[in-house]
Amino acid sequence: MDTPDIDSIAARLGSLRLGAGLEPEETRILAAHLQIKSFPAGTTVIQEGRRASSLAFIEAGVVTIQKEEAATSERHIIDLARDAVIGEIAFFDSEPRSATVVAKTDVTLFILTREQFDELALSHPALAIKALFYIGRVLSRRLRQVTGRFVGLLA
C-alpha cells in the first residue's frame, strides 16, 4: 500500500475536529508529523504494560479501552470513536501503557510520537500549543464521562 502524501493526510486530518480548528497551512504542518496506521477489528492496538511514547487520534472506527483485572481477565472501561485520543497517558508521563486498546471495528489512526511532537514544538510552538489544548479538551470530556459513570456505580 502506498504511503499517503502530506496533502492527502492534511485533507483527512482537516475532516476531524482537531484539523477543523487549524488554519490550512497548520493542518499541512501537523500532517507532516503524523503517521497513518490501520488495524483490523479484533487487533490489539495498545497493550497495557508496554513502553511507548505515542498517542493517536482516531480517524475512523471504534476502539475498546480495557484494564487488566487479573492475569487472564480484562474489564471494559469505555469505547471510543472518531475524534478521540488514545495513548495519551504514556505520551505525557513516559510510563508503561496504563490500559489495553483493542480495535472493536476496523480502525484508522493518526499517530503522533513524542519525538515528532517535540520536533513540532521546536519548529512551530504555537501549533504545538493548539494541539495540546485540543488533546486537553478531549481528555477533559472523557474524564467527565468516566467520572459520571463512576459516581453512578457508587449510587
C-alpha angles and dihedrals in degrees: 000000000000119000110243116246123240094262091053092048090047092052091051092044090051090062091062124080088248092058094040089064093055135079113250093254091049089052090053092048092050091045089058089061097049134084123206119221130174126204128192120234112282095029120131104237097179125017120212112243097023120120117243138137106208136098130200138213113217110235097174139359136027130280130194120222112214133182122208112243103176135355092285109020135073132197121223110238106174143327117237130195143175116351094017122126122227132185093029098131095063089039090061103033102030090224125129117287111284097209143014120253118203126187105244090185131007104301135200119197137189104218124206117187121206089244091054090048092050089051090050091049091054097046100033110017095169091055091048089053091051090051092049092050090050090051090047092053092049091049092047090055090048092049090051090050094048092043090053091051091048093051089048089055091052094051 
